[in-house]
Amino acid sequence: MRGKALVVALVLGLATACGGSSGGGDGGGGTTTKGDDGAPQVTITPANGSGKARPDQGVMVSAAGGRLGDVSVKLKGADVPGSLSADKTKWRSTWTLQPGGSYQVSATATSDKGKSTTATSAFRTTRSTAATRVNNVVPSQNETVGTGMPVFVQFNKAVPEKAKPAIERAIEISSTTPTEGAWRWLTAGESFNGLPSVVFRPKHPWKARQTVTVKVHFAGLKIGDDVFGDRDTIRTFKVGDSHVVNINARTHRAVVKKNGRVVRNWGVSLGSGGDVQGDGVDHLLTTSGVHLTMDHVRLERMRPPGKKKGDPGWYDEKVPWATRISNSGEYIHQNMDDPTCLGNRNCSHGCVRSPASDAQWFFHWSYRGDLVTISGTKRSLQWTNGWGYWQLSFSKWTSGSALGKPITTSHA
């Protein structure tokens, strides 16, 4: 069905009104407004009156015989961002468009002789949205996190391979201090919570005390055949003080630094070892490597992986002040057993047992995303175990990007 002709063609200055139009219909196309007596010609795509314009194509305004000046594109009264070409003959929207959105466009072009043409257009984008949606963005809005914190964009289902490069390009990260980092795609099996994700990790830890904003311009991205991303998502969070924890299985000590200065240390007891299961892993050994604090549980129920009640080595305990540092059941928590182990021997089931006062202090003091480095054990932390992403070199991390290259955050 053909759309209505362009509603207004105004020629300002010395030109007289003499308009023409082409395009329209549900496919998008373009609408051209021609000025008289040497005034410029202005073309707006999608065409005026279109009811099913493709949101992944954005908005394009071009001028022939002159240069564009004012270009206004609005959705629900809000400006749609875009940019002019260097020669000022083309304007493109920066991001894709909202499915089912009603847009209004106005553009003015002026010739070298001062004759102007103003064109307007109105169209609606298709409502066809993809079943693949952004499930969540982590960190949470206004959360304060540690300097090792990754950024997660999580999806409700697997993302088609063809859509991944466009999604990466459409995620805008800004920070107070520009920071180099890279995205990596994780399958549901690699993800810590079973959701397919794309994860941003800085090359080096975030600089402390800054603000980071993540804008996922998902609306209008082509996700599958003629289906598009449903909506954008924005998160702003803060990076707090630098918290760095070093735990040594040989010295049985935890040393905690804030902004480079030691603020607390205490005796700990790590995993005793001695439970090698069918996978060849000793599940009673604490993993060595760079961990991140993941969450805080006031009273955590703990049971051994791969065992059931009645099996050798079975336990079922409720442990207070538990700060998770992996997905394999490792926490920094209050000691509930022989206190003489603390600072002397490794007696735990794999966690970092601590005195009650220190476990409680750390529980309240730490952010999600604090760096916790454990050394001195014979079991290595796998990079897919919880948030073990700092176990990968930055080049290997970057190899998991659909674009295959790092990015630098823009200045907030």
C-alpha positions in Angstrom: 0.0 0.0 0.0 1.4 3.3 -1.0 2.0 5.9 1.7 0.7 9.4 1.7 2.7 12.0 -0.2 5.1 14.2 1.9 3.0 16.6 3.9 5.1 19.7 3.7 7.7 21.1 1.3 8.7 24.6 2.3 11.2 26.6 0.4 12.6 29.5 2.4 14.4 32.6 1.4 14.3 33.4 -2.4 12.8 30.0 -3.4 9.2 29.4 -4.2 7.3 26.3 -3.1 7.3 23.5 -5.6 7.3 20.1 -4.0 7.5 16.5 -5.3 7.7 13.1 -3.6 8.6 9.5 -4.3 8.7 6.3 -2.2 6.4 5.5 0.6 4.6 2.2 1.4 5.4 -0.3 4.1 8.9 -1.3 3.0 10.5 2.1 3.9 12.1 3.5 0.7 12.6 7.2 0.7 10.7 10.4 0.2 12.2 13.2 -1.9 11.3 16.9 -1.7 12.4 19.1 -4.6 12.8 22.8 -4.3 12.2 25.3 -7.1 14.6 27.7 -8.9 17.8 26.1 -7.7 16.8 25.2 -4.2 18.2 21.9 -2.9 16.5 18.5 -3.1 16.1 16.7 0.3 15.5 12.9 0.6 14.3 11.3 3.8 14.5 7.5 4.4 12.3 5.7 5.5 9.6 7.2 3.4 6.8 9.3 4.7 3.8 7.3 5.7 5.7 4.0 5.9 4.1 1.7 8.5 6.6 -1.1 8.6 10.0 0.5 8.2 13.0 -1.6 9.1 14.5 -0.4 12.4 17.9 -1.8 11.7 18.3 0.7 8.7 17.9 3.8 10.9 17.1 7.2 9.5 19.0 8.7 6.5 18.6 12.3 5.3 20.5 13.5 2.2 20.7 16.8 0.3 21.4 17.3 -3.4 22.3 20.9 -4.6 23.0 22.1 -1.1 24.1 21.4 2.5 22.0 20.2 5.4 21.6 22.5 8.3 19.0 21.6 10.9 18.0 18.0 11.1 15.5 16.9 13.7 14.4 13.3 14.3 12.1 12.7 17.3 10.5 9.7 19.0 7.8 10.5 21.6 9.2 14.1 21.7 12.8 13.0 22.4 15.6 13.7 20.0 17.1 10.7 18.2 20.9 11.1 18.0 22.7 11.3 14.7 25.6 12.9 12.8 26.3 14.9 9.6 28.8 13.8 7.1 31.9 15.9 6.6 30.5 17.6 3.5 27.1 18.1 5.3 25.1 16.4 2.6 24.1 13.3 4.6 22.8 12.8 8.1 22.5 9.3 9.7 21.0 8.2 13.0 23.6 6.9 15.4 21.7 3.8 16.5 19.0 1.5 15.2 15.3 2.4 15.8 12.7 1.3 18.3 10.4 -1.4 16.8 6.8 -0.1 16.7 8.0 3.5 17.1 6.4 6.5 15.5 9.1 8.9 14.2 8.9 12.5 13.0 11.6 14.0 10.8 12.3 17.6 9.7 15.4 18.7 7.7 16.5 21.9 6.0 19.1 22.2 3.3 20.5 25.4 1.8 22.2 26.0 -1.6 25.3 28.1 -2.2 23.0 30.9 -3.4 21.0 30.9 -0.1 17.9 29.0 -1.3 16.5 26.6 1.2 14.2 23.6 1.2 12.7 22.1 4.4 11.2 18.6 4.3 9.2 16.7 6.9 8.3 13.1 7.2 6.5 10.8 9.6 6.8 7.0 9.7 6.4 3.9 11.9 8.8 1.0 12.3 7.7 -2.7 12.2 6.6 -4.2 15.5 8.4 -7.6 14.7 10.6 -8.2 17.7 12.9 -11.2 18.3 12.4 -13.9 20.9 16.0 -13.3 22.0 16.0 -10.5 24.6 18.4 -8.8 27.1 17.6 -10.6 30.3 19.8 -8.4 32.6 22.8 -6.2 32.8 25.2 -6.6 35.7 26.3 -4.7 37.8 23.0 -3.4 39.2 21.9 0.2 38.8 23.9 2.5 41.2 25.9 -0.4 42.7 29.4 0.2 44.0 31.7 -2.6 42.8 35.4 -3.6 43.0 38.1 -2.8 40.6 38.0 -6.3 39.1 34.3 -6.2 38.2 33.2 -7.5 34.8 30.2 -6.1 32.9 27.6 -8.7 31.9 25.0 -8.4 29.2 22.9 -11.5 29.7 20.3 -12.9 27.3 17.3 -15.1 27.8 18.5 -17.5 25.1 21.4 -18.1 22.7 22.3 -15.2 20.4 22.6 -16.1 16.7 26.2 -15.8 15.5 25.3 -13.4 12.8 23.9 -10.9 15.3 26.9 -10.9 17.7 29.1 -8.3 15.9 26.2 -5.8 15.6 25.4 -6.3 19.3 29.0 -5.6 20.3 29.1 -2.4 18.2 25.8 -1.3 19.8 27.0 -1.5 23.4 28.3 1.9 24.5 30.5 2.0 27.6 31.7 5.3 29.1 33.7 5.8 32.3 35.3 8.7 34.2 38.7 7.3 33.2 38.9 5.9 29.7 39.7 2.2 30.1 40.8 -0.4 27.6 39.0 -3.7 27.7 37.3 -6.3 25.5 34.1 -8.3 25.1 33.9 -12.1 25.2 30.9 -14.2 24.4 30.0 -17.0 26.8 27.7 -19.9 26.2 25.1 -20.9 28.8 27.6 -23.7 29.9 30.4 -21.2 30.4 28.3 -18.6 32.2 28.3 -18.5 36.0 24.4 -18.5 36.1 23.6 -20.5 33.0 22.5 -17.5 30.9 24.2 -16.8 27.5 26.2 -13.6 28.0 28.6 -11.2 26.5 31.1 -10.0 29.1 33.4 -6.9 29.2 36.6 -7.2 31.2 39.2 -4.4 31.5 42.7 -5.2 30.4 43.8 -3.9 33.8 41.7 -3.4 36.9 39.4 -0.4 36.8 40.8 2.8 38.3 39.2 3.2 41.7 36.5 5.8 42.5 34.9 6.4 39.1 31.5 6.1 37.4 30.7 3.8 34.5 27.7 3.8 32.3 26.6 1.0 30.0 24.1 1.6 27.2 22.9 -1.5 25.3 21.4 -0.1 22.1 19.5 -3.4 21.5 16.3 -1.9 20.1 16.1 -2.4 16.4 19.1 -4.6 15.9 18.6 -7.4 13.4 18.6 -10.6 15.5 17.0 -13.0 13.0 15.1 -13.0 9.7 12.9 -9.9 9.8 12.9 -9.8 13.7 14.6 -7.1 15.7 15.8 -6.3 19.3 13.0 -5.1 21.5 14.4 -2.4 23.7 17.5 -0.6 25.0 18.9 -1.1 28.5 21.0 1.4 30.5 23.0 0.8 33.7 25.2 3.2 35.7 27.4 1.9 38.5 30.4 3.1 40.5 33.8 1.6 41.0 34.7 2.0 44.7 38.0 2.0 46.5 40.6 -0.5 45.4 40.2 -3.7 47.5 42.9 -6.3 47.0 43.1 -9.5 49.0 46.0 -12.0 49.0 45.6 -15.4 50.7 48.5 -17.8 51.0 47.8 -21.5 51.7 51.4 -22.0 52.9 51.5 -19.1 55.4 47.8 -19.5 56.2 47.3 -15.7 56.2 44.9 -13.3 54.5 46.2 -9.8 53.8 43.8 -7.1 52.8 44.7 -3.8 51.1 42.6 -0.7 50.5 44.0 1.7 47.9 47.4 0.1 48.2 47.7 0.1 52.1 47.3 -3.0 54.3 44.1 -2.5 56.5 43.7 -5.9 58.0 45.2 -9.4 58.0 44.3 -12.6 59.8 45.0 -16.3 60.1 43.0 -18.6 57.8 42.5 -22.3 57.1 42.1 -23.5 53.5 41.1 -26.8 51.9 42.7 -29.9 53.3 42.5 -32.0 50.1 42.0 -35.7 49.9 38.7 -36.1 48.0 39.6 -36.9 44.3 36.3 -37.8 42.5 35.7 -39.3 39.1 36.5 -36.1 37.3 40.1 -36.3 38.7 39.6 -33.1 40.7 40.4 -32.9 44.4 37.3 -31.1 45.5 38.6 -30.5 49.0 41.5 -28.3 47.7 41.0 -24.5 47.5 41.7 -23.2 44.0 44.7 -21.0 43.4 44.3 -18.0 41.1 42.7 -14.6 40.8 39.1 -14.8 42.1 36.5 -12.1 42.4 34.0 -11.7 45.2 30.7 -12.6 43.7 28.0 -12.2 46.4 27.3 -12.1 50.1 25.1 -14.5 52.0 24.4 -13.9 55.7 23.9 -17.7 56.4 24.9 -20.1 53.7 24.0 -23.8 53.6 27.0 -25.8 52.5 27.1 -29.4 51.2 29.8 -31.2 49.2 29.5 -31.3 45.4 28.9 -34.8 43.9 27.8 -36.4 47.2 24.6 -37.3 48.9 23.6 -38.0 52.5 25.3 -41.1 53.7 28.3 -40.9 51.4 31.8 -40.7 52.9 32.7 -37.0 53.4 29.1 -35.8 53.5 28.3 -32.7 55.5 25.4 -30.3 55.7 26.2 -27.0 57.5 24.9 -23.5 57.8 27.8 -21.1 57.8 27.6 -17.4 58.6 29.2 -14.4 57.0 29.8 -16.1 53.6 31.4 -14.1 50.8 31.4 -16.2 47.6 34.5 -16.2 45.4 33.8 -19.0 42.9 31.1 -21.3 41.6 32.7 -24.4 43.0 31.5 -23.7 46.5 34.4 -21.5 47.7 33.7 -18.7 50.2 35.5 -16.6 52.7 33.4 -17.4 55.8 33.4 -17.7 59.6 35.2 -20.8 61.0 32.8 -23.3 62.5 35.3 -26.0 63.5 38.7 -26.4 65.2 40.0 -22.9 65.8 43.6 -24.1 66.2 43.7 -24.6 62.4 43.4 -20.9 61.7 46.8 -19.5 60.8 48.4 -23.0 61.2 46.9 -25.8 59.1 44.6 -26.3 56.1 41.5 -28.0 57.6 38.6 -26.8 55.5 36.4 -28.4 52.8 37.9 -25.9 50.3 36.7 -22.6 51.6 38.7 -19.9 53.4 37.8 -20.3 57.0 38.3 -17.1 59.1 37.8 -15.9 62.6 34.2 -14.7 63.2 35.2 -11.0 63.6 37.3 -11.0 60.4 34.7 -12.9 58.3 32.0 -10.5 59.5 34.1 -7.5 58.8 35.0 -8.7 55.3 31.4 -9.5 54.5 30.3 -5.9 55.2 33.5 -4.2 53.8 33.9 -6.0 50.5 32.2 -5.1 47.2 31.2 -7.5 44.4 34.2 -7.6 42.0 37.0 -7.3 44.6 40.2 -9.1 43.6 41.1 -12.1 45.7 44.3 -13.9 44.8 44.9 -17.3 46.4 48.3 -19.0 46.1 50.0 -22.1 47.3 47.6 -24.9 46.4 47.8 -27.6 43.8 44.4 -26.9 42.2 44.1 -24.1 39.7 41.0 -21.9 39.3 39.4 -22.4 35.9 38.5 -19.2 34.1 34.9 -20.5 33.7 34.6 -21.1 37.5 32.5 -18.2 38.7 34.1 -15.0 37.7 37.6 -16.4 37.1 38.0 -14.3 34.0 41.3 -12.7 35.2 42.8 -16.2 34.8 42.9 -15.6 31.0 45.5 -13.4 29.4 44.0 -10.3 27.8 44.8 -11.5 24.3 43.0 -14.8 25.0 40.1 -13.0 26.5 39.8 -10.7 23.4 39.8 -13.7 21.1 36.3 -14.4 22.3 35.0 -11.2 20.9 32.9 -11.3 17.8 34.8 -8.3 16.5 38.2 -9.7 17.6 39.6 -6.5 19.0 39.7 -4.5 22.2 37.9 -1.3 22.8 38.4 1.8 25.0 35.6 3.2 27.0 34.6 6.8 26.1 34.9 9.6 28.7 31.8 9.8 30.9 
